[in-house]
Amino acid sequence: MRFETERLILRPWTEEDAESLFKYAKDPAVGPIAGWPIHTSAENSREIIQGVLSADETYAVCLKEDNRAIGSIGLIPPAQ
C-alpha cells in the first residue's frame, strides 16, 4: 500500500533505502529515543529493513521530491 500527501509518500521499505536509513539511524540522538540501537553501517540498516521494517503496515516516510526515506511509521489498528 502507498499513501501520498502534497509533500510526503508513505510506502513499504525496500533494501535500496538502507543508505537513507543509515544516514539518520547512525545518529546517537535519533535511534535510542526511537527505541532502537544506533546503526553501525548501511549493511546493518539493510538487515533492520529486512528483519524489522518489512513488517506489515510499517512504512518509510519519504520526501515526494526525491522518494528518499527520512523516517518510519507503523500503522497498527487497535486490537478488536
Distance bins in CASP14 RR format, pairs under 12 A and 6 or more apart:
PFRMAT RR
TARGET T0000
AUTHOR 0000-0000-0000
RMODE 2
METHOD distances of the structure
MODEL  1
1 9 0 0 0 0 0 1 0 0 0 0 0
1 10 0 0 0 0 1 0 0 0 0 0 0
1 11 0 0 0 0 1 0 0 0 0 0 0
1 12 1 0 0 1 0 0 0 0 0 0 0
1 56 0 0 0 0 1 0 0 0 0 0 0
1 57 0 0 0 0 1 0 0 0 0 0 0
1 58 0 0 0 0 0 1 0 0 0 0 0
1 59 0 0 0 0 1 0 0 0 0 0 0
1 74 0 0 0 0 0 1 0 0 0 0 0
1 75 0 0 0 0 1 0 0 0 0 0 0
2 8 0 0 0 0 0 1 0 0 0 0 0
2 9 1 0 0 1 0 0 0 0 0 0 0
2 10 1 0 0 1 0 0 0 0 0 0 0
2 11 1 0 1 0 0 0 0 0 0 0 0
2 12 1 0 0 1 0 0 0 0 0 0 0
2 59 0 0 0 0 1 0 0 0 0 0 0
2 60 0 0 0 0 0 1 0 0 0 0 0
2 61 0 0 0 0 0 1 0 0 0 0 0
2 62 0 0 0 0 1 0 0 0 0 0 0
2 64 0 0 0 0 0 1 0 0 0 0 0
2 67 0 0 0 0 0 1 0 0 0 0 0
3 9 1 0 0 1 0 0 0 0 0 0 0
3 10 1 0 1 0 0 0 0 0 0 0 0
3 11 1 0 0 1 0 0 0 0 0 0 0
3 12 0 0 0 0 0 1 0 0 0 0 0
3 57 0 0 0 0 0 1 0 0 0 0 0
3 59 1 0 0 1 0 0 0 0 0 0 0
3 60 0 0 0 0 0 1 0 0 0 0 0
3 61 0 0 0 0 1 0 0 0 0 0 0
3 62 0 0 0 0 0 1 0 0 0 0 0
3 64 0 0 0 0 0 1 0 0 0 0 0
3 73 0 0 0 0 1 0 0 0 0 0 0
3 74 0 0 0 0 0 1 0 0 0 0 0
3 75 0 0 0 0 1 0 0 0 0 0 0
4 10 1 0 0 1 0 0 0 0 0 0 0
4 11 0 0 0 0 1 0 0 0 0 0 0
4 59 0 0 0 0 0 1 0 0 0 0 0
4 61 0 0 0 0 0 1 0 0 0 0 0
4 62 0 0 0 0 1 0 0 0 0 0 0
4 63 0 0 0 0 0 1 0 0 0 0 0
4 64 1 0 0 1 0 0 0 0 0 0 0
4 67 0 0 0 0 0 1 0 0 0 0 0
5 61 0 0 0 0 0 1 0 0 0 0 0
5 62 0 0 0 0 0 1 0 0 0 0 0
5 63 0 0 0 0 0 1 0 0 0 0 0
5 64 1 0 0 1 0 0 0 0 0 0 0
6 63 0 0 0 0 0 1 0 0 0 0 0
6 64 1 0 0 1 0 0 0 0 0 0 0
6 65 0 0 0 0 0 1 0 0 0 0 0
7 61 0 0 0 0 0 1 0 0 0 0 0
7 62 0 0 0 0 1 0 0 0 0 0 0
7 63 1 0 0 1 0 0 0 0 0 0 0
7 64 1 0 1 0 0 0 0 0 0 0 0
7 65 1 0 0 1 0 0 0 0 0 0 0
7 66 0 0 0 0 0 1 0 0 0 0 0
7 70 0 0 0 0 0 1 0 0 0 0 0
8 59 0 0 0 0 0 1 0 0 0 0 0
8 60 0 0 0 0 0 1 0 0 0 0 0
8 61 1 0 0 1 0 0 0 0 0 0 0
8 62 1 0 0 1 0 0 0 0 0 0 0
8 63 1 0 0 1 0 0 0 0 0 0 0
8 64 1 0 1 0 0 0 0 0 0 0 0
8 65 0 0 0 0 1 0 0 0 0 0 0
8 66 0 0 0 0 0 1 0 0 0 0 0
8 67 0 0 0 0 0 1 0 0 0 0 0
8 68 0 0 0 0 0 1 0 0 0 0 0
8 69 0 0 0 0 0 1 0 0 0 0 0
8 70 0 0 0 0 1 0 0 0 0 0 0
8 71 0 0 0 0 1 0 0 0 0 0 0
8 73 0 0 0 0 0 1 0 0 0 0 0
9 17 0 0 0 0 0 1 0 0 0 0 0
9 59 0 0 0 0 1 0 0 0 0 0 0
9 60 0 0 0 0 1 0 0 0 0 0 0
9 61 1 0 0 1 0 0 0 0 0 0 0
9 62 1 0 1 0 0 0 0 0 0 0 0
9 63 1 0 0 1 0 0 0 0 0 0 0
9 64 1 0 1 0 0 0 0 0 0 0 0
9 65 0 0 0 0 1 0 0 0 0 0 0
9 66 0 0 0 0 0 1 0 0 0 0 0
9 67 1 0 0 1 0 0 0 0 0 0 0
9 68 0 0 0 0 1 0 0 0 0 0 0
9 69 0 0 0 0 1 0 0 0 0 0 0
9 70 0 0 0 0 0 1 0 0 0 0 0
9 71 0 0 0 0 0 1 0 0 0 0 0
9 73 0 0 0 0 0 1 0 0 0 0 0
10 57 0 0 0 0 0 1 0 0 0 0 0
10 58 0 0 0 0 1 0 0 0 0 0 0
10 59 1 0 1 0 0 0 0 0 0 0 0
10 60 1 0 0 1 0 0 0 0 0 0 0
10 61 1 0 1 0 0 0 0 0 0 0 0
10 62 1 0 0 1 0 0 0 0 0 0 0
10 63 0 0 0 0 0 1 0 0 0 0 0
10 64 0 0 0 0 0 1 0 0 0 0 0
10 67 0 0 0 0 0 1 0 0 0 0 0
10 69 0 0 0 0 0 1 0 0 0 0 0
10 70 0 0 0 0 0 1 0 0 0 0 0
10 71 0 0 0 0 1 0 0 0 0 0 0
10 72 0 0 0 0 1 0 0 0 0 0 0
10 73 1 0 0 1 0 0 0 0 0 0 0
10 74 0 0 0 0 1 0 0 0 0 0 0
10 75 0 0 0 0 1 0 0 0 0 0 0
11 17 0 0 0 0 1 0 0 0 0 0 0
11 53 0 0 0 0 0 1 0 0 0 0 0
11 58 0 0 0 0 0 1 0 0 0 0 0
11 59 1 0 0 1 0 0 0 0 0 0 0
11 60 1 0 1 0 0 0 0 0 0 0 0
11 61 0 0 0 0 1 0 0 0 0 0 0
11 62 1 0 0 1 0 0 0 0 0 0 0
11 63 0 0 0 0 0 1 0 0 0 0 0
11 64 0 0 0 0 0 1 0 0 0 0 0
11 67 0 0 0 0 1 0 0 0 0 0 0
11 68 0 0 0 0 0 1 0 0 0 0 0
11 69 0 0 0 0 1 0 0 0 0 0 0
11 71 0 0 0 0 0 1 0 0 0 0 0
11 72 0 0 0 0 0 1 0 0 0 0 0
11 73 0 0 0 0 0 1 0 0 0 0 0
12 49 0 0 0 0 1 0 0 0 0 0 0
12 53 0 0 0 0 1 0 0 0 0 0 0
12 54 1 0 0 1 0 0 0 0 0 0 0
12 55 0 0 0 0 1 0 0 0 0 0 0
12 56 0 0 0 0 1 0 0 0 0 0 0
12 57 0 0 0 0 1 0 0 0 0 0 0
12 58 1 0 0 1 0 0 0 0 0 0 0
12 59 1 0 0 1 0 0 0 0 0 0 0
12 60 1 0 0 1 0 0 0 0 0 0 0
12 61 0 0 0 0 0 1 0 0 0 0 0
12 62 0 0 0 0 0 1 0 0 0 0 0
12 69 0 0 0 0 0 1 0 0 0 0 0
12 72 0 0 0 0 0 1 0 0 0 0 0
12 73 0 0 0 0 0 1 0 0 0 0 0
12 74 0 0 0 0 0 1 0 0 0 0 0
12 75 0 0 0 0 0 1 0 0 0 0 0
13 20 0 0 0 0 1 0 0 0 0 0 0
13 21 1 0 0 1 0 0 0 0 0 0 0
13 45 0 0 0 0 0 1 0 0 0 0 0
13 46 0 0 0 0 0 1 0 0 0 0 0
13 48 0 0 0 0 1 0 0 0 0 0 0
13 49 1 0 1 0 0 0 0 0 0 0 0
13 50 0 0 0 0 1 0 0 0 0 0 0
13 51 0 0 0 0 1 0 0 0 0 0 0
13 52 0 0 0 0 1 0 0 0 0 0 0
13 53 1 0 1 0 0 0 0 0 0 0 0
13 54 1 0 0 1 0 0 0 0 0 0 0
13 55 0 0 0 0 1 0 0 0 0 0 0
13 56 0 0 0 0 0 1 0 0 0 0 0
13 57 0 0 0 0 0 1 0 0 0 0 0
13 58 1 0 0 1 0 0 0 0 0 0 0
13 59 1 0 0 1 0 0 0 0 0 0 0
13 60 1 0 1 0 0 0 0 0 0 0 0
13 61 0 0 0 0 0 1 0 0 0 0 0
13 62 0 0 0 0 1 0 0 0 0 0 0
13 69 1 0 0 1 0 0 0 0 0 0 0
13 71 0 0 0 0 1 0 0 0 0 0 0
13 72 1 0 0 1 0 0 0 0 0 0 0
13 73 0 0 0 0 0 1 0 0 0 0 0
13 74 0 0 0 0 0 1 0 0 0 0 0
14 20 0 0 0 0 0 1 0 0 0 0 0
14 21 0 0 0 0 0 1 0 0 0 0 0
14 45 0 0 0 0 0 1 0 0 0 0 0
14 46 0 0 0 0 1 0 0 0 0 0 0
14 49 1 0 0 1 0 0 0 0 0 0 0
14 50 0 0 0 0 0 1 0 0 0 0 0
14 53 0 0 0 0 1 0 0 0 0 0 0
14 54 0 0 0 0 1 0 0 0 0 0 0
14 59 0 0 0 0 0 1 0 0 0 0 0
14 60 1 0 0 1 0 0 0 0 0 0 0
14 62 0 0 0 0 0 1 0 0 0 0 0
14 67 0 0 0 0 0 1 0 0 0 0 0
14 68 0 0 0 0 0 1 0 0 0 0 0
14 69 0 0 0 0 1 0 0 0 0 0 0
15 21 0 0 0 0 0 1 0 0 0 0 0
15 42 0 0 0 0 0 1 0 0 0 0 0
15 43 0 0 0 0 0 1 0 0 0 0 0
15 45 0 0 0 0 1 0 0 0 0 0 0
15 46 1 0 1 0 0 0 0 0 0 0 0
15 47 0 0 0 0 1 0 0 0 0 0 0
15 48 0 0 0 0 0 1 0 0 0 0 0
15 49 1 0 1 0 0 0 0 0 0 0 0
15 50 1 0 0 1 0 0 0 0 0 0 0
15 51 0 0 0 0 0 1 0 0 0 0 0
15 53 0 0 0 0 0 1 0 0 0 0 0
15 54 0 0 0 0 1 0 0 0 0 0 0
15 60 0 0 0 0 0 1 0 0 0 0 0
15 69 0 0 0 0 0 1 0 0 0 0 0
16 42 0 0 0 0 0 1 0 0 0 0 0
16 45 0 0 0 0 0 1 0 0 0 0 0
16 46 0 0 0 0 1 0 0 0 0 0 0
16 49 0 0 0 0 1 0 0 0 0 0 0
16 60 0 0 0 0 0 1 0 0 0 0 0
16 62 0 0 0 0 0 1 0 0 0 0 0
16 67 0 0 0 0 1 0 0 0 0 0 0
16 68 0 0 0 0 0 1 0 0 0 0 0
16 69 0 0 0 0 1 0 0 0 0 0 0
17 23 0 0 0 0 0 1 0 0 0 0 0
17 24 0 0 0 0 0 1 0 0 0 0 0
17 25 0 0 0 0 0 1 0 0 0 0 0
17 42 0 0 0 0 0 1 0 0 0 0 0
17 45 1 0 0 1 0 0 0 0 0 0 0
17 46 0 0 0 0 1 0 0 0 0 0 0
17 48 0 0 0 0 0 1 0 0 0 0 0
17 49 1 0 0 1 0 0 0 0 0 0 0
17 50 0 0 0 0 0 1 0 0 0 0 0
17 53 0 0 0 0 1 0 0 0 0 0 0
17 54 0 0 0 0 0 1 0 0 0 0 0
17 58 0 0 0 0 0 1 0 0 0 0 0
17 59 0 0 0 0 0 1 0 0 0 0 0
17 60 1 0 1 0 0 0 0 0 0 0 0
17 61 0 0 0 0 0 1 0 0 0 0 0
17 62 0 0 0 0 1 0 0 0 0 0 0
17 67 0 0 0 0 1 0 0 0 0 0 0
17 68 0 0 0 0 1 0 0 0 0 0 0
17 69 1 0 1 0 0 0 0 0 0 0 0
17 70 0 0 0 0 0 1 0 0 0 0 0
17 71 0 0 0 0 1 0 0 0 0 0 0
17 72 0 0 0 0 1 0 0 0 0 0 0
18 24 0 0 0 0 0 1 0 0 0 0 0
18 25 0 0 0 0 1 0 0 0 0 0 0
18 26 0 0 0 0 0 1 0 0 0 0 0
18 39 0 0 0 0 1 0 0 0 0 0 0
18 41 0 0 0 0 1 0 0 0 0 0 0
18 42 1 0 1 0 0 0 0 0 0 0 0
18 43 1 0 0 1 0 0 0 0 0 0 0
18 44 0 0 0 0 1 0 0 0 0 0 0
18 45 1 0 1 0 0 0 0 0 0 0 0
18 46 1 1 0 0 0 0 0 0 0 0 0
18 47 0 0 0 0 1 0 0 0 0 0 0
18 48 0 0 0 0 1 0 0 0 0 0 0
18 49 1 0 0 1 0 0 0 0 0 0 0
18 50 0 0 0 0 1 0 0 0 0 0 0
18 53 0 0 0 0 0 1 0 0 0 0 0
18 60 0 0 0 0 0 1 0 0 0 0 0
18 69 0 0 0 0 1 0 0 0 0 0 0
19 25 0 0 0 0 0 1 0 0 0 0 0
19 26 0 0 0 0 0 1 0 0 0 0 0
19 39 0 0 0 0 0 1 0 0 0 0 0
19 41 0 0 0 0 0 1 0 0 0 0 0
19 42 1 0 1 0 0 0 0 0 0 0 0
19 43 0 0 0 0 0 1 0 0 0 0 0
19 44 0 0 0 0 0 1 0 0 0 0 0
19 45 1 0 0 1 0 0 0 0 0 0 0
19 46 0 0 0 0 1 0 0 0 0 0 0
19 49 0 0 0 0 0 1 0 0 0 0 0
19 68 0 0 0 0 1 0 0 0 0 0 0
19 69 0 0 0 0 1 0 0 0 0 0 0
20 26 0 0 0 0 0 1 0 0 0 0 0
20 39 0 0 0 0 0 1 0 0 0 0 0
20 42 0 0 0 0 1 0 0 0 0 0 0
20 45 0 0 0 0 1 0 0 0 0 0 0
20 46 0 0 0 0 0 1 0 0 0 0 0
20 49 0 0 0 0 0 1 0 0 0 0 0
20 53 0 0 0 0 0 1 0 0 0 0 0
20 60 0 0 0 0 1 0 0 0 0 0 0
20 61 0 0 0 0 0 1 0 0 0 0 0
20 62 0 0 0 0 1 0 0 0 0 0 0
20 63 0 0 0 0 1 0 0 0 0 0 0
20 66 0 0 0 0 1 0 0 0 0 0 0
20 67 0 0 0 0 1 0 0 0 0 0 0
20 68 1 0 1 0 0 0 0 0 0 0 0
20 69 1 0 1 0 0 0 0 0 0 0 0
20 70 1 0 0 1 0 0 0 0 0 0 0
20 71 0 0 0 0 1 0 0 0 0 0 0
20 72 0 0 0 0 0 1 0 0 0 0 0
21 27 0 0 0 0 0 1 0 0 0 0 0
21 30 0 0 0 0 0 1 0 0 0 0 0
21 31 0 0 0 0 0 1 0 0 0 0 0
21 34 0 0 0 0 0 1 0 0 0 0 0
21 36 0 0 0 0 0 1 0 0 0 0 0
21 39 1 0 0 1 0 0 0 0 0 0 0
21 41 0 0 0 0 0 1 0 0 0 0 0
21 42 1 0 0 1 0 0 0 0 0 0 0
21 43 0 0 0 0 0 1 0 0 0 0 0
21 44 0 0 0 0 1 0 0 0 0 0 0
21 45 1 0 1 0 0 0 0 0 0 0 0
21 46 0 0 0 0 1 0 0 0 0 0 0
21 47 0 0 0 0 0 1 0 0 0 0 0
21 48 1 0 0 1 0 0 0 0 0 0 0
21 49 1 0 0 1 0 0 0 0 0 0 0
21 50 0 0 0 0 0 1 0 0 0 0 0
21 52 0 0 0 0 0 1 0 0 0 0 0
21 53 1 0 0 1 0 0 0 0 0 0 0
21 60 0 0 0 0 1 0 0 0 0 0 0
21 61 0 0 0 0 0 1 0 0 0 0 0
21 62 0 0 0 0 0 1 0 0 0 0 0
21 68 0 0 0 0 0 1 0 0 0 0 0
21 69 1 0 1 0 0 0 0 0 0 0 0
21 70 0 0 0 0 1 0 0 0 0 0 0
21 71 1 0 0 1 0 0 0 0 0 0 0
21 72 0 0 0 0 1 0 0 0 0 0 0
22 30 0 0 0 0 0 1 0 0 0 0 0
22 31 0 0 0 0 0 1 0 0 0 0 0
22 38 0 0 0 0 0 1 0 0 0 0 0
22 39 1 0 1 0 0 0 0 0 0 0 0
22 40 0 0 0 0 1 0 0 0 0 0 0
22 41 1 0 0 1 0 0 0 0 0 0 0
22 42 1 0 1 0 0 0 0 0 0 0 0
22 43 0 0 0 0 1 0 0 0 0 0 0
22 44 1 0 0 1 0 0 0 0 0 0 0
22 45 1 0 1 0 0 0 0 0 0 0 0
22 46 0 0 0 0 1 0 0 0 0 0 0
22 47 0 0 0 0 0 1 0 0 0 0 0
22 48 0 0 0 0 1 0 0 0 0 0 0
22 49 0 0 0 0 0 1 0 0 0 0 0
22 69 0 0 0 0 0 1 0 0 0 0 0
23 30 0 0 0 0 1 0 0 0 0 0 0
23 39 0 0 0 0 1 0 0 0 0 0 0
23 41 0 0 0 0 0 1 0 0 0 0 0
23 42 0 0 0 0 1 0 0 0 0 0 0
23 45 0 0 0 0 1 0 0 0 0 0 0
23 68 0 0 0 0 1 0 0 0 0 0 0
23 69 0 0 0 0 1 0 0 0 0 0 0
23 70 0 0 0 0 1 0 0 0 0 0 0
23 71 0 0 0 0 0 1 0 0 0 0 0
24 30 1 0 1 0 0 0 0 0 0 0 0
24 31 0 0 0 0 1 0 0 0 0 0 0
24 33 0 0 0 0 0 1 0 0 0 0 0
24 34 0 0 0 0 1 0 0 0 0 0 0
24 36 0 0 0 0 0 1 0 0 0 0 0
24 38 0 0 0 0 0 1 0 0 0 0 0
24 39 0 0 0 0 1 0 0 0 0 0 0
24 45 0 0 0 0 1 0 0 0 0 0 0
24 60 0 0 0 0 0 1 0 0 0 0 0
24 61 0 0 0 0 0 1 0 0 0 0 0
24 68 0 0 0 0 0 1 0 0 0 0 0
24 69 0 0 0 0 1 0 0 0 0 0 0
24 70 1 0 0 1 0 0 0 0 0 0 0
24 71 1 0 0 1 0 0 0 0 0 0 0
24 72 0 0 0 0 1 0 0 0 0 0 0
25 31 1 0 0 1 0 0 0 0 0 0 0
25 32 0 0 0 0 0 1 0 0 0 0 0
25 33 0 0 0 0 0 1 0 0 0 0 0
25 34 0 0 0 0 1 0 0 0 0 0 0
25 35 0 0 0 0 0 1 0 0 0 0 0
25 36 1 0 0 1 0 0 0 0 0 0 0
25 37 0 0 0 0 1 0 0 0 0 0 0
25 38 1 0 0 1 0 0 0 0 0 0 0
25 39 1 1 0 0 0 0 0 0 0 0 0
25 40 0 0 0 0 1 0 0 0 0 0 0
25 41 0 0 0 0 0 1 0 0 0 0 0
25 42 0 0 0 0 1 0 0 0 0 0 0
25 44 0 0 0 0 1 0 0 0 0 0 0
25 45 1 0 1 0 0 0 0 0 0 0 0
25 46 0 0 0 0 0 1 0 0 0 0 0
25 47 0 0 0 0 0 1 0 0 0 0 0
25 48 1 0 0 1 0 0 0 0 0 0 0
25 49 0 0 0 0 0 1 0 0 0 0 0
25 52 0 0 0 0 0 1 0 0 0 0 0
25 53 0 0 0 0 0 1 0 0 0 0 0
25 69 0 0 0 0 0 1 0 0 0 0 0
25 70 0 0 0 0 0 1 0 0 0 0 0
25 71 0 0 0 0 1 0 0 0 0 0 0
25 72 0 0 0 0 1 0 0 0 0 0 0
26 32 0 0 0 0 0 1 0 0 0 0 0
26 36 0 0 0 0 0 1 0 0 0 0 0
26 37 0 0 0 0 0 1 0 0 0 0 0
26 38 1 0 0 1 0 0 0 0 0 0 0
26 39 1 0 1 0 0 0 0 0 0 0 0
26 40 1 0 0 1 0 0 0 0 0 0 0
26 41 0 0 0 0 1 0 0 0 0 0 0
26 42 0 0 0 0 1 0 0 0 0 0 0
26 44 0 0 0 0 1 0 0 0 0 0 0
26 45 0 0 0 0 1 0 0 0 0 0 0
26 48 0 0 0 0 0 1 0 0 0 0 0
27 33 0 0 0 0 1 0 0 0 0 0 0
27 34 0 0 0 0 0 1 0 0 0 0 0
27 36 0 0 0 0 0 1 0 0 0 0 0
27 38 1 0 0 1 0 0 0 0 0 0 0
27 39 0 0 0 0 1 0 0 0 0 0 0
28 34 0 0 0 0 0 1 0 0 0 0 0
28 36 0 0 0 0 0 1 0 0 0 0 0
28 37 0 0 0 0 1 0 0 0 0 0 0
28 38 1 0 1 0 0 0 0 0 0 0 0
28 39 0 0 0 0 0 1 0 0 0 0 0
28 40 0 0 0 0 0 1 0 0 0 0 0
29 38 0 0 0 0 1 0 0 0 0 0 0
30 36 0 0 0 0 1 0 0 0 0 0 0
30 37 0 0 0 0 0 1 0 0 0 0 0
30 38 0 0 0 0 1 0 0 0 0 0 0
30 39 0 0 0 0 1 0 0 0 0 0 0
30 70 0 0 0 0 0 1 0 0 0 0 0
30 71 0 0 0 0 1 0 0 0 0 0 0
30 72 0 0 0 0 0 1 0 0 0 0 0
31 37 1 0 0 1 0 0 0 0 0 0 0
31 38 1 0 1 0 0 0 0 0 0 0 0
31 39 1 0 0 1 0 0 0 0 0 0 0
31 40 0 0 0 0 0 1 0 0 0 0 0
31 45 0 0 0 0 0 1 0 0 0 0 0
31 48 0 0 0 0 0 1 0 0 0 0 0
31 71 0 0 0 0 0 1 0 0 0 0 0
31 72 0 0 0 0 0 1 0 0 0 0 0
32 38 1 0 0 1 0 0 0 0 0 0 0
32 39 0 0 0 0 0 1 0 0 0 0 0
34 48 0 0 0 0 0 1 0 0 0 0 0
34 52 0 0 0 0 0 1 0 0 0 0 0
34 53 0 0 0 0 0 1 0 0 0 0 0
34 71 0 0 0 0 1 0 0 0 0 0 0
34 72 0 0 0 0 1 0 0 0 0 0 0
34 73 0 0 0 0 0 1 0 0 0 0 0
34 74 0 0 0 0 0 1 0 0 0 0 0
35 52 0 0 0 0 0 1 0 0 0 0 0
35 72 0 0 0 0 0 1 0 0 0 0 0
36 44 0 0 0 0 0 1 0 0 0 0 0
36 45 0 0 0 0 0 1 0 0 0 0 0
36 48 1 0 0 1 0 0 0 0 0 0 0
36 51 0 0 0 0 0 1 0 0 0 0 0
36 52 1 0 0 1 0 0 0 0 0 0 0
36 53 0 0 0 0 0 1 0 0 0 0 0
36 72 0 0 0 0 1 0 0 0 0 0 0
37 44 0 0 0 0 1 0 0 0 0 0 0
37 45 0 0 0 0 0 1 0 0 0 0 0
37 47 0 0 0 0 0 1 0 0 0 0 0
37 48 0 0 0 0 1 0 0 0 0 0 0
37 52 0 0 0 0 0 1 0 0 0 0 0
38 44 0 0 0 0 1 0 0 0 0 0 0
38 45 0 0 0 0 0 1 0 0 0 0 0
38 48 0 0 0 0 0 1 0 0 0 0 0
39 45 1 0 1 0 0 0 0 0 0 0 0
39 46 0 0 0 0 1 0 0 0 0 0 0
39 47 0 0 0 0 1 0 0 0 0 0 0
39 48 1 0 0 1 0 0 0 0 0 0 0
39 49 0 0 0 0 0 1 0 0 0 0 0
39 52 0 0 0 0 0 1 0 0 0 0 0
39 53 0 0 0 0 0 1 0 0 0 0 0
40 46 0 0 0 0 0 1 0 0 0 0 0
40 47 0 0 0 0 0 1 0 0 0 0 0
40 48 0 0 0 0 0 1 0 0 0 0 0
41 47 0 0 0 0 1 0 0 0 0 0 0
41 48 0 0 0 0 0 1 0 0 0 0 0
42 48 0 0 0 0 0 1 0 0 0 0 0
42 49 0 0 0 0 0 1 0 0 0 0 0
43 49 0 0 0 0 0 1 0 0 0 0 0
43 50 0 0 0 0 0 1 0 0 0 0 0
44 50 0 0 0 0 0 1 0 0 0 0 0
44 51 0 0 0 0 0 1 0 0 0 0 0
44 52 0 0 0 0 0 1 0 0 0 0 0
45 51 0 0 0 0 0 1 0 0 0 0 0
45 52 0 0 0 0 0 1 0 0 0 0 0
45 53 0 0 0 0 1 0 0 0 0 0 0
45 60 0 0 0 0 0 1 0 0 0 0 0
45 69 0 0 0 0 1 0 0 0 0 0 0
45 71 0 0 0 0 0 1 0 0 0 0 0
45 72 0 0 0 0 0 1 0 0 0 0 0
46 52 0 0 0 0 0 1 0 0 0 0 0
46 53 0 0 0 0 0 1 0 0 0 0 0
46 54 0 0 0 0 0 1 0 0 0 0 0
47 53 0 0 0 0 0 1 0 0 0 0 0
47 54 0 0 0 0 0 1 0 0 0 0 0
48 54 0 0 0 0 1 0 0 0 0 0 0
48 55 0 0 0 0 0 1 0 0 0 0 0
48 58 0 0 0 0 0 1 0 0 0 0 0
48 60 0 0 0 0 0 1 0 0 0 0 0
48 69 0 0 0 0 0 1 0 0 0 0 0
48 72 0 0 0 0 1 0 0 0 0 0 0
49 55 0 0 0 0 0 1 0 0 0 0 0
49 58 0 0 0 0 1 0 0 0 0 0 0
49 59 0 0 0 0 0 1 0 0 0 0 0
49 60 0 0 0 0 1 0 0 0 0 0 0
49 69 0 0 0 0 1 0 0 0 0 0 0
49 72 0 0 0 0 1 0 0 0 0 0 0
51 58 0 0 0 0 0 1 0 0 0 0 0
52 58 1 0 0 1 0 0 0 0 0 0 0
52 72 0 0 0 0 1 0 0 0 0 0 0
52 74 0 0 0 0 0 1 0 0 0 0 0
53 59 0 0 0 0 1 0 0 0 0 0 0
53 60 1 0 0 1 0 0 0 0 0 0 0
53 61 0 0 0 0 0 1 0 0 0 0 0
53 69 0 0 0 0 1 0 0 0 0 0 0
53 71 0 0 0 0 1 0 0 0 0 0 0
53 72 1 0 0 1 0 0 0 0 0 0 0
53 73 0 0 0 0 0 1 0 0 0 0 0
53 74 0 0 0 0 1 0 0 0 0 0 0
54 60 0 0 0 0 0 1 0 0 0 0 0
54 72 0 0 0 0 0 1 0 0 0 0 0
54 74 0 0 0 0 0 1 0 0 0 0 0
55 72 0 0 0 0 0 1 0 0 0 0 0
55 73 0 0 0 0 0 1 0 0 0 0 0
55 74 0 0 0 0 1 0 0 0 0 0 0
55 75 0 0 0 0 0 1 0 0 0 0 0
55 76 0 0 0 0 1 0 0 0 0 0 0
56 74 0 0 0 0 1 0 0 0 0 0 0
56 75 0 0 0 0 1 0 0 0 0 0 0
56 76 0 0 0 0 1 0 0 0 0 0 0
56 77 0 0 0 0 0 1 0 0 0 0 0
57 72 0 0 0 0 0 1 0 0 0 0 0
57 73 0 0 0 0 1 0 0 0 0 0 0
57 74 1 0 1 0 0 0 0 0 0 0 0
57 75 1 0 1 0 0 0 0 0 0 0 0
57 76 1 0 1 0 0 0 0 0 0 0 0
57 77 0 0 0 0 1 0 0 0 0 0 0
58 69 0 0 0 0 0 1 0 0 0 0 0
58 71 0 0 0 0 0 1 0 0 0 0 0
58 72 1 0 0 1 0 0 0 0 0 0 0
58 73 1 0 0 1 0 0 0 0 0 0 0
58 74 1 0 1 0 0 0 0 0 0 0 0
58 75 1 0 0 1 0 0 0 0 0 0 0
58 76 0 0 0 0 1 0 0 0 0 0 0
59 69 0 0 0 0 1 0 0 0 0 0 0
59 70 0 0 0 0 0 1 0 0 0 0 0
59 71 0 0 0 0 1 0 0 0 0 0 0
59 72 1 0 0 1 0 0 0 0 0 0 0
59 73 1 0 1 0 0 0 0 0 0 0 0
59 74 1 0 0 1 0 0 0 0 0 0 0
59 75 1 0 0 1 0 0 0 0 0 0 0
59 76 0 0 0 0 0 1 0 0 0 0 0
60 67 0 0 0 0 1 0 0 0 0 0 0
60 68 0 0 0 0 1 0 0 0 0 0 0
60 69 1 0 1 0 0 0 0 0 0 0 0
60 70 0 0 0 0 1 0 0 0 0 0 0
60 71 1 0 0 1 0 0 0 0 0 0 0
60 72 1 0 0 1 0 0 0 0 0 0 0
60 73 0 0 0 0 1 0 0 0 0 0 0
60 74 0 0 0 0 0 1 0 0 0 0 0
61 67 0 0 0 0 0 1 0 0 0 0 0
61 68 0 0 0 0 1 0 0 0 0 0 0
61 69 1 0 0 1 0 0 0 0 0 0 0
61 70 1 0 1 0 0 0 0 0 0 0 0
61 71 1 0 1 0 0 0 0 0 0 0 0
61 72 1 0 0 1 0 0 0 0 0 0 0
61 73 1 0 1 0 0 0 0 0 0 0 0
61 74 0 0 0 0 1 0 0 0 0 0 0
61 75 0 0 0 0 0 1 0 0 0 0 0
62 68 1 0 1 0 0 0 0 0 0 0 0
62 69 1 0 1 0 0 0 0 0 0 0 0
62 70 1 0 0 1 0 0 0 0 0 0 0
62 71 0 0 0 0 1 0 0 0 0 0 0
62 72 0 0 0 0 0 1 0 0 0 0 0
62 73 0 0 0 0 0 1 0 0 0 0 0
63 69 0 0 0 0 1 0 0 0 0 0 0
63 70 1 0 1 0 0 0 0 0 0 0 0
63 71 0 0 0 0 1 0 0 0 0 0 0
64 70 0 0 0 0 0 1 0 0 0 0 0
END
